[in-house]
């Protein structure tokens, strides 16, 4: 019976090891951008599928899950087989051969909770790495949002620069007409030409900034060689309503990095309990079947029994391991409190930035209207012959600056809302 049980266990374990080692077969699919115009949500979705950092974080989760399996392997018996051949010639004796083979099976019966605690620790570590992966996704989503609105701001700045060039081109035609009619000096034409050249240089810079912004968005999404696509412009002002108290409450409930830190503390507590169990006895069962002899057929034999190991003195090893685990737990608890303080500060800063940028949007929008009216007055005065080209130039530049400030205010408000959402651990957009 014992021999049959050992052989059956050997077949079962070998078969299980074979099927577990088979590779998983899955069809690899490349991710392409199919839409001509992508929304922010679509860009974030692509990034969370292909970004190397996201994929790497998931692999870290898989590695930690394997450690759970390693710890759980202690629940199963250990089966080993060996064979030996020896040839010898004793002094004054004849040469002979020795053959031996054996199959042995051992099983840990109990270690009084050490094994279960180790498994629990590894499971907690899986949870930690999962929340760390979620936190990495949060950071990637924020990076995509920042780059997305960077492109939109750059596109609007290009449009403003093109408008400014058009305004100076019109002013140059007007100045040339007045000069040819003898109602304006040559200085007006020269001044208009200089202003137009400066505006064209600004347009070149704006277009270059737009190209860099596109590259930044591609990199934030996880690849630089993206096919041609465009993005939807949703940077117009929309009020994001939330109180600071609500933001703080959501942050403490949702932040994945805080959850990871809290589960790290749970893991440290279990590590402390495991260290304290270091002096627990262990009880194991073993069985073996062997063949041995000089000639075939070999003699058969078997043995089985129980083994109890009780630590008596370990040179204070368990004591020092327990002290180390206790210090690690205290350090993790302090780090958790520090992270909570940092999150509170991050939320408060984001909330204040949201309020401040909202006020700047209203002021900068009014400034644009005033600058447009001022330019109309300057152009009217110049056409009537009572104004100067310098007045027109100043008014045009002031309008250009006002429009860019308005774009910056819209960008800052959008990013302030994204910063606050990220600080709260909420999904974007």
Secondary structure, DSSP 8 states (H G I E B T S, - for coil): -HHHHHHHHHHHHHHHHHHHTS-------------SEE-HHHHHHHHHHH-HHHHHHHHHHHHHHHHHHHHHGGGS-EEEEEEEEEEEE-TTS-EEEEEEEEEEEEEEEE-TTHHHHHHHHHHHHHHHHHHHHHHHHHHHHHHHHHHHHHHHHHHHHHHHHHHHHHHHHHHHHHHHHHHHTTSS-HHHHHHHHHHHHHHHHHHHHHHHHHHHHHHHHHHHHT-SS--S-EE----S-------HHHHHHHHHHH-HHHHHHHHHHHHHHHHHHHHHGGG--EEEEEEEEEEEESSSS-EEEEEEEEEEE-----TTHHHHHHHHHHHHHHHHHHHHHHHHHHHHHHHHHHHHHHHHHHHHHHHHHHHHHHHHHHHHHHHHHHHTTSS-HHHHHHHHHHHHHHHHHHHHHHHHHHHHHHHHHHHHT----
